[in-house]
Amino acid sequence: MEHMKEVTRYQCQFCKKDFKTPDRHQCKFNPELKNCFTCKNLKGWNEGEEYSFGEWYGREPNIPDCVAIPPDMQDWNIESIKNTNYNMQCEKWKQGKYDWSQDYEEIRGLF
């Protein structure tokens, strides 16, 4: 005799991921959060700086490359970006959609 238990899942309307509990997922694709991922001024990503710690090497997370900010003023503080999960509530934010296919085309040849 098989014993099955009914399980409820909640799906994010933005990223379509499933979760066990409702209202705890802060989706980076939610336009209400006004993050870089949903902004029309995002033109891509600048690679984070490399670092070394003894024998360990790594790279900081990539930083948003924004059309709305002049290149000479793009002094992003990566720690503040990470701490807000890219939910920067930027005053230059405008509703848009980042073309993720650009990233895919760049990395497709690497695998």
N, CA, C and O atoms as a GROMACS GRO file, in nm:
protein
  444
    1MET      N    1   0.083  -0.118   0.000
    1MET     CA    2   0.000   0.000   0.000
    1MET      C    3   0.088   0.125   0.000
    1MET      O    4   0.177   0.140   0.084
    2GLU      N    5   0.062   0.211  -0.093
    2GLU     CA    6   0.144   0.332  -0.110
    2GLU      C    7   0.084   0.448  -0.030
    2GLU      O    8  -0.035   0.475  -0.038
    3HIS      N    9   0.170   0.515   0.046
    3HIS     CA   10   0.124   0.630   0.124
    3HIS      C   11   0.179   0.756   0.061
    3HIS      O   12   0.300   0.776   0.056
    4MET      N   13   0.090   0.839   0.016
    4MET     CA   14   0.130   0.964  -0.048
    4MET      C   15   0.080   1.080   0.036
    4MET      O   16  -0.029   1.076   0.094
    5LYS      N   17   0.159   1.183   0.042
    5LYS     CA   18   0.125   1.301   0.118
    5LYS      C   19   0.110   1.416   0.019
    5LYS      O   20   0.194   1.436  -0.068
    6GLU      N   21   0.003   1.493   0.033
    6GLU     CA   22  -0.018   1.608  -0.054
    6GLU      C   23   0.077   1.720  -0.011
    6GLU      O   24   0.091   1.750   0.107
    7VAL      N   25   0.142   1.783  -0.111
    7VAL     CA   26   0.238   1.889  -0.085
    7VAL      C   27   0.197   2.013  -0.164
    7VAL      O   28   0.164   2.004  -0.283
    8THR      N   29   0.199   2.127  -0.099
    8THR     CA   30   0.167   2.253  -0.165
    8THR      C   31   0.296   2.324  -0.202
    8THR      O   32   0.388   2.334  -0.121
    9ARG      N   33   0.302   2.373  -0.324
    9ARG     CA   34   0.416   2.451  -0.372
    9ARG      C   35   0.365   2.585  -0.422
    9ARG      O   36   0.251   2.597  -0.465
   10TYR      N   37   0.451   2.686  -0.415
   10TYR     CA   38   0.418   2.819  -0.463
   10TYR      C   39   0.517   2.855  -0.574
   10TYR      O   40   0.638   2.838  -0.559
   11GLN      N   41   0.464   2.905  -0.685
   11GLN     CA   42   0.549   2.939  -0.799
   11GLN      C   43   0.560   3.090  -0.814
   11GLN      O   44   0.460   3.161  -0.812
   12CYS      N   45   0.684   3.138  -0.829
   12CYS     CA   46   0.709   3.280  -0.852
   12CYS      C   47   0.659   3.316  -0.992
   12CYS      O   48   0.692   3.248  -1.089
   13GLN      N   49   0.581   3.421  -1.002
   13GLN     CA   50   0.527   3.461  -1.132
   13GLN      C   51   0.633   3.522  -1.223
   13GLN      O   52   0.610   3.534  -1.344
   14PHE      N   53   0.748   3.559  -1.169
   14PHE     CA   54   0.852   3.623  -1.249
   14PHE      C   55   0.957   3.524  -1.300
   14PHE      O   56   0.990   3.524  -1.419
   15CYS      N   57   1.010   3.439  -1.211
   15CYS     CA   58   1.116   3.346  -1.252
   15CYS      C   59   1.066   3.203  -1.268
   15CYS      O   60   1.139   3.117  -1.318
   16LYS      N   61   0.943   3.176  -1.226
   16LYS     CA   62   0.878   3.044  -1.239
   16LYS      C   63   0.939   2.936  -1.152
   16LYS      O   64   0.912   2.818  -1.174
   17LYS      N   65   1.021   2.971  -1.052
   17LYS     CA   66   1.074   2.872  -0.958
   17LYS      C   67   0.967   2.837  -0.856
   17LYS      O   68   0.882   2.920  -0.823
   18ASP      N   69   0.972   2.713  -0.806
   18ASP     CA   70   0.878   2.666  -0.705
   18ASP      C   71   0.939   2.676  -0.566
   18ASP      O   72   1.059   2.654  -0.547
   19PHE      N   73   0.853   2.710  -0.467
   19PHE     CA   74   0.897   2.724  -0.329
   19PHE      C   75   0.798   2.660  -0.234
   19PHE      O   76   0.680   2.646  -0.267
   20LYS      N   77   0.847   2.621  -0.116
   20LYS     CA   78   0.761   2.558  -0.015
   20LYS      C   79   0.678   2.661   0.060
   20LYS      O   80   0.565   2.632   0.100
   21THR      N   81   0.732   2.780   0.080
   21THR     CA   82   0.661   2.882   0.158
   21THR      C   83   0.632   3.004   0.070
   21THR      O   84   0.714   3.041  -0.014
   22PRO      N   85   0.517   3.067   0.090
   22PRO     CA   86   0.483   3.184   0.010
   22PRO      C   87   0.547   3.312   0.063
   22PRO      O   88   0.584   3.319   0.181
   23ASP      N   89   0.561   3.410  -0.021
   23ASP     CA   90   0.598   3.548   0.017
   23ASP      C   91   0.734   3.562   0.085
   23ASP      O   92   0.757   3.660   0.156
   24ARG      N   93   0.824   3.468   0.064
   24ARG     CA   94   0.958   3.482   0.120
   24ARG      C   95   1.062   3.502   0.011
   24ARG      O   96   1.175   3.543   0.039
   25HIS      N   97   1.026   3.475  -0.111
   25HIS     CA   98   1.117   3.486  -0.225
   25HIS      C   99   1.118   3.630  -0.275
   25HIS      O  100   1.014   3.682  -0.317
   26GLN      N  101   1.232   3.694  -0.272
   26GLN     CA  102   1.247   3.830  -0.323
   26GLN      C  103   1.310   3.820  -0.463
   26GLN      O  104   1.432   3.828  -0.477
   27CYS      N  105   1.227   3.802  -0.564
   27CYS     CA  106   1.277   3.773  -0.698
   27CYS      C  107   1.344   3.895  -0.761
   27CYS      O  108   1.289   4.005  -0.761
   28LYS      N  109   1.464   3.873  -0.813
   28LYS     CA  110   1.537   3.983  -0.875
   28LYS      C  111   1.473   4.028  -1.006
   28LYS      O  112   1.510   4.132  -1.059
   29PHE      N  113   1.378   3.951  -1.058
   29PHE     CA  114   1.309   3.988  -1.182
   29PHE      C  115   1.178   4.062  -1.155
   29PHE      O  116   1.108   4.096  -1.250
   30ASN      N  117   1.144   4.086  -1.030
   30ASN     CA  118   1.021   4.157  -0.994
   30ASN      C  119   1.041   4.307  -1.018
   30ASN      O  120   1.125   4.368  -0.951
   31PRO      N  121   0.967   4.368  -1.110
   31PRO     CA  122   0.985   4.511  -1.139
   31PRO      C  123   0.958   4.601  -1.019
   31PRO      O  124   1.012   4.712  -1.012
   32GLU      N  125   0.876   4.555  -0.925
   32GLU     CA  126   0.850   4.638  -0.807
   32GLU      C  127   0.974   4.657  -0.722
   32GLU      O  128   0.982   4.752  -0.644
   33LEU      N  129   1.070   4.569  -0.734
   33LEU     CA  130   1.194   4.582  -0.657
   33LEU      C  131   1.293   4.677  -0.722
   33LEU      O  132   1.393   4.713  -0.661
   34LYS      N  133   1.266   4.717  -0.845
   34LYS     CA  134   1.350   4.813  -0.918
   34LYS      C  135   1.497   4.776  -0.913
   34LYS      O  136   1.580   4.854  -0.865
   35ASN      N  137   1.531   4.658  -0.963
   35ASN     CA  138   1.670   4.619  -0.963
   35ASN      C  139   1.728   4.628  -1.104
   35ASN      O  140   1.655   4.650  -1.200
   36CYS      N  141   1.856   4.612  -1.116
   36CYS     CA  142   1.925   4.625  -1.245
   36CYS      C  143   1.872   4.526  -1.348
   36CYS      O  144   1.868   4.556  -1.467
   37PHE      N  145   1.832   4.407  -1.303
   37PHE     CA  146   1.789   4.302  -1.396
   37PHE      C  147   1.664   4.341  -1.474
   37PHE      O  148   1.640   4.287  -1.582
   38THR      N  149   1.584   4.434  -1.422
   38THR     CA  150   1.459   4.472  -1.486
   38THR      C  151   1.466   4.612  -1.547
   38THR      O  152   1.362   4.665  -1.588
   39CYS      N  153   1.582   4.672  -1.554
   39CYS     CA  154   1.596   4.811  -1.598
   39CYS      C  155   1.634   4.820  -1.745
   39CYS      O  156   1.718   4.743  -1.793
   40LYS      N  157   1.571   4.914  -1.817
   40LYS     CA  158   1.604   4.929  -1.959
   40LYS      C  159   1.741   4.994  -1.978
   40LYS      O  160   1.795   4.991  -2.089
   41ASN      N  161   1.799   5.051  -1.874
   41ASN     CA  162   1.932   5.113  -1.885
   41ASN      C  163   2.047   5.013  -1.872
   41ASN      O  164   2.163   5.049  -1.894
   42LEU      N  165   2.015   4.889  -1.835
   42LEU     CA  166   2.120   4.787  -1.825
   42LEU      C  167   2.163   4.747  -1.966
   42LEU      O  168   2.082   4.697  -2.044
   43LYS      N  169   2.290   4.768  -1.996
   43LYS     CA  170   2.338   4.729  -2.129
   43LYS      C  171   2.427   4.606  -2.124
   43LYS      O  172   2.471   4.557  -2.228
   44GLY      N  173   2.454   4.556  -2.006
   44GLY     CA  174   2.538   4.437  -1.991
   44GLY      C  175   2.602   4.437  -1.854
   44GLY      O  176   2.556   4.504  -1.762
   45TRP      N  177   2.710   4.361  -1.842
   45TRP     CA  178   2.778   4.347  -1.713
   45TRP      C  179   2.928   4.362  -1.731
   45TRP      O  180   2.986   4.308  -1.824
   46ASN      N  181   2.989   4.438  -1.640
   46ASN     CA  182   3.135   4.450  -1.636
   46ASN      C  183   3.188   4.340  -1.545
   46ASN      O  184   3.131   4.314  -1.439
   47GLU      N  185   3.297   4.276  -1.586
   47GLU     CA  186   3.353   4.169  -1.504
   47GLU      C  187   3.407   4.223  -1.372
   47GLU      O  188   3.471   4.328  -1.368
   48GLY      N  189   3.379   4.150  -1.265
   48GLY     CA  190   3.431   4.187  -1.135
   48GLY      C  191   3.582   4.170  -1.130
   48GLY      O  192   3.639   4.093  -1.208
   49GLU      N  193   3.645   4.241  -1.039
   49GLU     CA  194   3.790   4.236  -1.028
   49GLU      C  195   3.837   4.104  -0.970
   49GLU      O  196   3.770   4.043  -0.886
   50GLU      N  197   3.954   4.060  -1.015
   50GLU     CA  198   4.014   3.938  -0.960
   50GLU      C  199   4.082   3.972  -0.828
   50GLU      O  200   4.127   4.085  -0.807
   51TYR      N  201   4.089   3.873  -0.741
   51TYR     CA  202   4.159   3.892  -0.614
   51TYR      C  203   4.230   3.762  -0.577
   51TYR      O  204   4.195   3.655  -0.626
   52SER      N  205   4.328   3.774  -0.490
   52SER     CA  206   4.395   3.654  -0.440
   52SER      C  207   4.412   3.668  -0.290
   52SER      O  208   4.430   3.777  -0.236
   53PHE      N  209   4.405   3.554  -0.224
   53PHE     CA  210   4.421   3.548  -0.081
   53PHE      C  211   4.510   3.428  -0.055
   53PHE      O  212   4.462   3.315  -0.044
   54GLY      N  213   4.639   3.453  -0.044
   54GLY     CA  214   4.734   3.342  -0.033
   54GLY      C  215   4.732   3.261  -0.161
   54GLY      O  216   4.761   3.313  -0.269
   55GLU      N  217   4.699   3.133  -0.149
   55GLU     CA  218   4.693   3.046  -0.267
   55GLU      C  219   4.556   3.049  -0.336
   55GLU      O  220   4.539   2.990  -0.442
   56TRP      N  221   4.459   3.116  -0.275
   56TRP     CA  222   4.322   3.118  -0.328
   56TRP      C  223   4.303   3.235  -0.423
   56TRP      O  224   4.341   3.348  -0.392
   57TYR      N  225   4.244   3.207  -0.536
   57TYR     CA  226   4.212   3.311  -0.634
   57TYR      C  227   4.062   3.315  -0.656
   57TYR      O  228   3.994   3.212  -0.646
   58GLY      N  229   4.011   3.432  -0.685
   58GLY     CA  230   3.868   3.444  -0.711
   58GLY      C  231   3.839   3.570  -0.789
   58GLY      O  232   3.930   3.643  -0.829
   59ARG      N  233   3.712   3.595  -0.810
   59ARG     CA  234   3.668   3.713  -0.881
   59ARG      C  235   3.544   3.768  -0.813
   59ARG      O  236   3.454   3.694  -0.775
   60GLU      N  237   3.542   3.900  -0.797
   60GLU     CA  238   3.424   3.966  -0.743
   60GLU      C  239   3.307   3.944  -0.839
   60GLU      O  240   3.329   3.918  -0.957
   61PRO      N  241   3.183   3.954  -0.791
   61PRO     CA  242   3.068   3.942  -0.882
   61PRO      C  243   3.071   4.049  -0.990
   61PRO      O  244   3.128   4.156  -0.971
   62ASN      N  245   3.009   4.019  -1.102
   62ASN     CA  246   3.003   4.116  -1.211
   62ASN      C  247   2.919   4.237  -1.168
   62ASN      O  248   2.828   4.226  -1.086
   63ILE      N  249   2.954   4.352  -1.225
   63ILE     CA  250   2.892   4.479  -1.189
   63ILE      C  251   2.806   4.528  -1.304
   63ILE      O  252   2.848   4.516  -1.420
   64PRO      N  253   2.687   4.583  -1.278
   64PRO     CA  254   2.600   4.630  -1.386
   64PRO      C  255   2.668   4.737  -1.470
   64PRO      O  256   2.731   4.828  -1.417
   65ASP      N  257   2.655   4.726  -1.601
   65ASP     CA  258   2.702   4.826  -1.696
   65ASP      C  259   2.578   4.904  -1.738
   65ASP      O  260   2.494   4.853  -1.812
   66CYS      N  261   2.568   5.028  -1.693
   66CYS     CA  262   2.444   5.105  -1.704
   66CYS      C  263   2.459   5.219  -1.804
   66CYS      O  264   2.555   5.296  -1.798
   67VAL      N  265   2.364   5.230  -1.896
   67VAL     CA  266   2.363   5.338  -1.996
   67VAL      C  267   2.338   5.473  -1.931
   67VAL      O  268   2.388   5.574  -1.979
   68ALA      N  269   2.261   5.476  -1.822
   68ALA     CA  270   2.218   5.601  -1.760
   68ALA      C  271   2.329   5.672  -1.683
   68ALA      O  272   2.316   5.790  -1.651
   69ILE      N  273   2.437   5.602  -1.654
   69ILE     CA  274   2.546   5.662  -1.577
   69ILE      C  275   2.668   5.678  -1.668
   69ILE      O  276   2.712   5.579  -1.727
   70PRO      N  277   2.722   5.799  -1.680
   70PRO     CA  278   2.840   5.819  -1.767
   70PRO      C  279   2.957   5.731  -1.723
   70PRO      O  280   2.974   5.706  -1.604
   71PRO      N  281   3.037   5.682  -1.819
   71PRO     CA  282   3.147   5.590  -1.785
   71PRO      C  283   3.242   5.644  -1.679
   71PRO      O  284   3.293   5.566  -1.598
   72ASP      N  285   3.267   5.776  -1.677
   72ASP     CA  286   3.361   5.831  -1.579
   72ASP      C  287   3.302   5.834  -1.438
   72ASP      O  288   3.373   5.860  -1.341
   73MET      N  289   3.171   5.807  -1.425
   73MET     CA  290   3.107   5.808  -1.294
   73MET      C  291   3.067   5.668  -1.248
   73MET      O  292   3.001   5.655  -1.145
   74GLN      N  293   3.106   5.565  -1.321
   74GLN     CA  294   3.065   5.429  -1.284
   74GLN      C  295   3.156   5.373  -1.175
   74GLN      O  296   3.235   5.281  -1.198
   75ASP      N  297   3.143   5.430  -1.057
   75ASP     CA  298   3.220   5.386  -0.943
   75ASP      C  299   3.127   5.304  -0.853
   75ASP      O  300   3.089   5.349  -0.745
   76TRP      N  301   3.091   5.184  -0.899
   76TRP     CA  302   2.998   5.100  -0.826
   76TRP      C  303   3.065   5.043  -0.702
   76TRP      O  304   3.181   5.003  -0.705
   77ASN      N  305   2.991   5.040  -0.594
   77ASN     CA  306   3.038   4.975  -0.472
   77ASN      C  307   2.977   4.834  -0.471
   77ASN      O  308   2.859   4.817  -0.438
   78ILE      N  309   3.057   4.736  -0.506
   78ILE     CA  310   3.006   4.599  -0.521
   78ILE      C  311   2.948   4.545  -0.391
   78ILE      O  312   2.854   4.466  -0.395
   79GLU      N  313   3.000   4.586  -0.277
   79GLU     CA  314   2.947   4.538  -0.150
   79GLU      C  315   2.804   4.587  -0.128
   79GLU      O  316   2.719   4.512  -0.080
   80SER      N  317   2.777   4.713  -0.162
   80SER     CA  318   2.640   4.764  -0.145
   80SER      C  319   2.546   4.695  -0.244
   80SER      O  320   2.429   4.672  -0.211
   81ILE      N  321   2.593   4.661  -0.363
   81ILE     CA  322   2.511   4.591  -0.462
   81ILE      C  323   2.480   4.450  -0.412
   81ILE      O  324   2.365   4.406  -0.420
   82LYS      N  325   2.580   4.379  -0.360
   82LYS     CA  326   2.557   4.243  -0.309
   82LYS      C  327   2.464   4.244  -0.188
   82LYS      O  328   2.377   4.158  -0.176
   83ASN      N  329   2.483   4.341  -0.100
   83ASN     CA  330   2.402   4.346   0.022
   83ASN      C  331   2.254   4.372  -0.005
   83ASN      O  332   2.169   4.335   0.076
   84THR      N  333   2.223   4.434  -0.117
   84THR     CA  334   2.083   4.462  -0.150
   84THR      C  335   2.030   4.364  -0.253
   84THR      O  336   1.919   4.382  -0.303
   85ASN      N  337   2.107   4.259  -0.287
   85ASN     CA  338   2.066   4.160  -0.386
   85ASN      C  339   2.029   4.228  -0.518
   85ASN      O  340   1.933   4.190  -0.585
   86TYR      N  341   2.107   4.330  -0.554
   86TYR     CA  342   2.087   4.410  -0.676
   86TYR      C  343   1.957   4.491  -0.672
   86TYR      O  344   1.917   4.546  -0.775
   87ASN      N  345   1.892   4.499  -0.558
   87ASN     CA  346   1.771   4.579  -0.542
   87ASN      C  347   1.813   4.717  -0.495
   87ASN      O  348   1.796   4.752  -0.378
   88MET      N  349   1.869   4.795  -0.586
   88MET     CA  350   1.933   4.920  -0.550
   88MET      C  351   1.837   5.039  -0.545
   88MET      O  352   1.877   5.147  -0.502
   89GLN      N  353   1.711   5.020  -0.588
   89GLN     CA  354   1.614   5.130  -0.591
   89GLN      C  355   1.676   5.254  -0.656
   89GLN      O  356   1.668   5.365  -0.603
   90CYS      N  357   1.738   5.233  -0.770
   90CYS     CA  358   1.811   5.338  -0.840
   90CYS      C  359   1.714   5.445  -0.893
   90CYS      O  360   1.609   5.412  -0.948
   91GLU      N  361   1.750   5.572  -0.876
   91GLU     CA  362   1.663   5.680  -0.923
   91GLU      C  363   1.659   5.689  -1.076
   91GLU      O  364   1.572   5.755  -1.131
   92LYS      N  365   1.754   5.624  -1.143
   92LYS     CA  366   1.756   5.625  -1.290
   92LYS      C  367   1.688   5.501  -1.349
   92LYS      O  368   1.687   5.482  -1.470
   93TRP      N  369   1.631   5.416  -1.262
   93TRP     CA  370   1.566   5.293  -1.307
   93TRP      C  371   1.446   5.324  -1.395
   93TRP      O  372   1.365   5.412  -1.363
   94LYS      N  373   1.435   5.252  -1.505
   94LYS     CA  374   1.318   5.261  -1.593
   94LYS      C  375   1.280   5.120  -1.633
   94LYS      O  376   1.366   5.036  -1.659
   95GLN      N  377   1.149   5.093  -1.638
   95GLN     CA  378   1.102   4.958  -1.673
   95GLN      C  379   1.158   4.916  -1.808
   95GLN      O  380   1.155   4.991  -1.905
   96GLY      N  381   1.209   4.797  -1.812
   96GLY     CA  382   1.264   4.743  -1.935
   96GLY      C  383   1.286   4.595  -1.918
   96GLY      O  384   1.238   4.533  -1.823
   97LYS      N  385   1.359   4.539  -2.012
   97LYS     CA  386   1.389   4.397  -2.005
   97LYS      C  387   1.528   4.376  -2.061
   97LYS      O  388   1.557   4.415  -2.175
   98TYR      N  389   1.614   4.315  -1.983
   98TYR     CA  390   1.750   4.287  -2.027
   98TYR      C  391   1.748   4.170  -2.125
   98TYR      O  392   1.680   4.070  -2.102
   99ASP      N  393   1.821   4.183  -2.233
   99ASP     CA  394   1.826   4.078  -2.334
   99ASP      C  395   1.930   3.974  -2.294
   99ASP      O  396   2.048   3.988  -2.324
  100TRP      N  397   1.884   3.868  -2.223
  100TRP     CA  398   1.974   3.765  -2.172
  100TRP      C  399   2.039   3.686  -2.284
  100TRP      O  400   2.139   3.618  -2.260
  101SER      N  401   1.984   3.693  -2.405
  101SER     CA  402   2.044   3.618  -2.516
  101SER      C  403   2.184   3.671  -2.548
  101SER      O  404   2.266   3.597  -2.602
  102GLN      N  405   2.211   3.797  -2.517
  102GLN     CA  406   2.346   3.852  -2.538
  102GLN      C  407   2.448   3.773  -2.458
  102GLN      O  408   2.552   3.734  -2.509
  103ASP      N  409   2.416   3.750  -2.330
  103ASP     CA  410   2.506   3.673  -2.244
  103ASP      C  411   2.520   3.531  -2.296
  103ASP      O  412   2.630   3.476  -2.298
  104TYR      N  413   2.410   3.472  -2.338
  104TYR     CA  414   2.412   3.334  -2.386
  104TYR      C  415   2.501   3.322  -2.508
  104TYR      O  416   2.579   3.227  -2.518
  105GLU      N  417   2.491   3.416  -2.600
  105GLU     CA  418   2.573   3.410  -2.722
  105GLU      C  419   2.721   3.421  -2.688
  105GLU      O  420   2.804   3.355  -2.750
  106GLU      N  421   2.754   3.503  -2.588
  106GLU     CA  422   2.894   3.520  -2.548
  106GLU      C  423   2.952   3.392  -2.488
  106GLU      O  424   3.067   3.357  -2.518
  107ILE      N  425   2.874   3.322  -2.403
  107ILE     CA  426   2.929   3.206  -2.333
  107ILE      C  427   2.903   3.074  -2.404
  107ILE      O  428   2.963   2.972  -2.368
  108ARG      N  429   2.815   3.075  -2.502
  108ARG     CA  430   2.779   2.948  -2.567
  108ARG      C  431   2.900   2.876  -2.623
  108ARG      O  432   2.907   2.754  -2.614
  109GLY      N  433   2.994   2.948  -2.679
  109GLY     CA  434   3.112   2.886  -2.738
  109GLY      C  435   3.213   2.835  -2.635
  109GLY      O  436   3.308   2.766  -2.671
  110LEU      N  437   3.194   2.868  -2.507
  110LEU     CA  438   3.290   2.828  -2.404
  110LEU      C  439   3.268   2.687  -2.354
  110LEU      O  440   3.357   2.631  -2.290
  111PHE      N  441   3.153   2.626  -2.380
  111PHE     CA  442   3.122   2.494  -2.326
  111PHE      C  443   3.128   2.387  -2.432
  111PHE      O  444   3.104   2.270  -2.402
   0.00000   0.00000   0.00000
